[in-house]
C-alpha cells in the first residue's frame, strides 16, 4: 500500500484517474491511501502493483 500511495503522490494524480489505472473504484483508492489493509487481499494488492509497473517478490520464512 505504501508503494501505491507513493506512486500516486509522485504522479500527482487525482483519485478518479488512479482508479482508472488500477481498475478499481474511487472509494477503493481512498482505502489504499488510508491504508485500510483489512479491506484488501494480497492478490488485489499484487495486481495493483503490477498495473503501475512495480515488481513484486514474495518470501516465506
N, C-alpha and C positions, 0 to 999 in steps of 0.2 A: 504494500500500500504506500509505503514511503517513496518508493521509486516512481510510482504512478503520480503521486502528489507532486514530487519534484519535477517530473516531466511536464505536468500541467502548468506549474509555476514558471518553468524555463521557457515554455512556448507562449506563455501569457494568453492562454486560451479561455474562452467562456465555457461554462459547463455544458451548454447545449452542443457546442462544437465537439467537446470531449466525448459526450455521449454518442455522437455520430461515429467518431473514430473507434471507440471501444465497443460499439454495438450494444450499448446498454441505455437505460433510461436516464434522464437528468437527475431524478431523485437518487438513483444508484451512484451517480458521480458524487453527489453530496455525501453519500455514505462512505465512499472511498476517501474523500477529502477529510472527512471527520473521523476516519479510521475506525469505523464500526465493524471490526473484524468478525464478529459473530454472525454477520449477515452474508458472508461470502464463503464459498468453498475454495479449496486450493485450486481446483480446476478453473474456476471462474477467474481467479487472480492470475493464474498462469496464462490463460487466454488473453486477458487484457494486456499483460506484459508483452506477450508475443505480438499483439496488434500494434504496439508502439515501438517494436524493434529491440526490446530488451531481452537478452539471453537469460534463460532460466536453467539452473542446475540444481539437482536435488541430492541430498545426502542423508543417510540414516546411520545412527550410531555414532 
